[in-house]
Structure formats: structure tokens, C-alpha cells
Amino acid sequence: MGEVSRTLAHARQLGTLSREEERSITHGDFWVPEAERSLYKTALTALNGAGIAYVVAGAYAIYEHTGIYRETKDLDIFVEPAHLVSAMRALTSVGMKARLEQPHWLAKAVCGDLFIDIIFGMGNGLAMIDADWYRHSRPAILAATPVRVAPAEELLWHRLFINERHRHDMADIVHLVVCVGRAMDWKRLIAKTAENWPLLLAQVQMFDYVYPEHRDGVPRWVREELLERARKDLDRERTGERITRGPLISRFSFTIDVHEWEMQDLRKETVDRALAQPFVREIALSDVWDERSPQVEAFLE
């Protein structure tokens, strides 16, 4: 038993860990319960057999890059929108039900009480899953099945926008940086972050706080470029408009800004733009779906 495993076992004996803490600190082999493992193997084999370009993201991808295992019953599969319907057909061919949850970003492959999330966009509408996720992915094995794992750069970028009260991905971000930051393509990450660079700067500064004597993960030029942008932003003329980008990172925490303080909701604008793309309606109207959520039905009206 490794040192971390012994520490975890001792803490469990003492009863000093909450259930949530136990789920979040394990560093070791990635373990999946047998029922989920069987489902994942079936689904991944079907996707591979159909030649679908997909990547595994979520907790398993974090594990592959950092070695940190977080107990989860979720499997996140990311595909480009153009591949979504084909992916769902492959999954329904092995007995899973296809459900479209949100027209611009989320589907589920369901088998009884178990499901797999099939993600093709961002919930805030800022972007769709693009070819970079697969182009820069790496091979791995999950449930005894060959898969491609999402690249660290895209994982980090995606997590910049997850700041819900019940879920905050700061730890995943700084762990990615400390483990694989030296090998990351920071130019691609900065380009992808685009006008949302303050979120990246905030996480770089968080990394420096968490690891005050560890500077290798983030190249010096990255800090200099982001800080220079911040310096220029200090002198930017403000319009005084009552707008908030808060809902782009947490729809729930910033509800008050929109509904009580009557600020302009930039998330609504980005989601509306995503919904207006023709392929979103084509996806929603596909005959592949066994079920559509009420949100999808309302969108199609």
C-alpha cells in the first residue's frame, strides 16, 4: 500500500474525513464500479466500432493527466456537433436510449439508472466542441477499451467557466498546471481563452498562491502577457453599462444580478447565439432521439 493510500486508510479509521472528502483525495488506480464499467465498455466499443471521433473528458481525463482519482459515476464523452447524431446512433445500436437534454450542448445515453453524458458544446453558449479536442488528444485505456483522452489545454480552458456554488474546478486547474503545465501549449490555450483571459490570469495567480515556490508550470511570458493585458485594462474607458458576465461562470450564483439588480445577462446572449446556429435545430429534429427534454421541446416550438 502506497503512502497516500495508508494515509487515507488511517484517516478513514479515525473518522476524520467526510464522504465528500473521501471521494476527492485518492491518488491511485482509476476504479469504476462493475455496473458502470460494463456500460462504459459497451458504449466505448460501439463508438470505436462506428469510427466516431470522440474524447473522454471529466474525472478520467484529469486522472490521466495528474494521477488524481475522484470517485464518480459520470462518464463525459466530448464530440463535435457534426458527429453527435452518428455517436448517438452507435449508442442506440447497443441498446441505450438517446435523450437530448439541451439543444446546444448536452445529450445523454441512458441505460436503466445509468447514463453517459455526451457533450458537444458549452452550457454558457460560448463555444462548441471543436476539432482541437480530438486533434490534440492522447491514447489511453478505459474499461479495457482503447480511448482518446481530452488534452490538458482544452480541459483547463473548459474548467475556467465552472464556478458553481456546489462545484468549483480550481483544484483541477492548478493540479493540471503543476503536473503537466511545462508540456502544455500555452499559446493555444491563450488563443482559445480569447477575451476571457481574466479568468486564465486569475487561475495562474491562484496557482502561484497554492504553489508559492513552484514556478515551472507556467512560462514567464504567459504571466507577463496576461499581466500586461490587465495593466492595459486598468486604463480602459468604462461605459457604465449595467452588464454582468457572472452567469457565464455560474448561472445560479449570479441569478440575483439579472433578476433583481436588472443587469444585462451576457450568458443569455451567448446561448441565444448558439441556439440560432442552424445545426442546433438540425440536431434537435433528428430522429435519433428517444426522448427530448422539456427545454428542447420548448426550443422546437
Secondary structure, DSSP 8 states (H G I E B T S, - for coil): --HHHHHHHHHHHHT-S-HHHHHH--BS-----HHHHHHHHHHHHHHHHTT--EEE-HHHHHHHHH-B----S--EEEE-HHHHHHHHHHHHTTT-EEEEEETTTEEEEEETTEEEEEE-B-TTSS-B--THHHHT-EEEEETTEEEEE--HHHHHHHHTT-EETTEE-HHHHHHHHHHHGGGS-HHHHHHHHGGGHHHHHHHHHHHHHHSTT--TTS-HHHHHHHHHHHHHHHTS------EE-HHHH-TTTTHHHHHTS--EEHHHHHHHHHHTSHHHHHHHH-TT-SEE-HHHHHHH-
